[in-house]
Amino acid sequence: MRSLLFVPGDSEKKLAKGFQSETDVVIVDLEDSVAPANKVSARQIAREFIDANRGGATGRIYVRVNELNSGEIDLDLKGIMSTRPDGIMLPKCSGGQDVEQLSAKLRVHEAENGIADGATLIIPLITETAASVLAASTYRPQARIAGLTWGAEDLSASIGARTARDEAGAYTDVFRLARALTLLAASASDVAAIDTVFPDFRNEAAFRSECIAAERDGFTAKMAIHPAQVAIINEVFTPSADAVAQSAAVVEAFRSAGNPGVVAIDGKMYDRPHLRLAERLLARARKT
């Protein structure tokens, strides 16, 4: 999982473009991109489109439902779980307890629709309110969690920030903190760390730079708001041939030396953290 593309659930045209893209995950959105007046029709459009086009999708299908206290989530799940989505994205997740609450709901819908218990995965958005940022440490390894991600726009509204970025385009301190906590929480839970969206989809150079920085820092995937962003994400988050070869050499050096604490390769010392990093990169490469 490298790329995750949001597609409004109430637009058949945009759903078609999303399903035809090369994204690893299509996120059919029933939340922010759907006006309150269109929630009912969005569920029907999304359900009928997924049922009719599942076979043509190149990636997995997730659905972003509305938040737990919205009064809409049970209607969302009732409306779309018959399509057997691969996963659910939970917005405005306030902590690990929200994942458990959603998991309990999913068990009921899985049973009602003949879906194996635990088959529907969850990606929580964990930084969309001030309280949820402070609860990042409450996430624990859980079989349903496929990854953790973060968002800046809703957090801006939560804290009253006029913008999430400074004049140079860099995130300001609060948003850098939210990003870092997401990365750490994902690592602690041993799940994918997914970077947030980049709204200015026409600025390809800035978008590519942000993808490169995210991959450098440890994120393994990024969300997209436009199909044009998918190719760049897939390129940047796919380990290069050189990186794979170097990592394989590190792993082989440790194996050949009898798994010691330190090995030397071409005059440079590598210790156990280097081995772990190499193993992680090779695991990523096998999944792409």
Summary of the structure (lengths in Angstrom):
residues: 288
radius of gyration: 19.8
end to end distance: 7.3
largest distance: 65.2
contacts: 938
relative contact order: 0.11
helix: 51%
strand: 16%
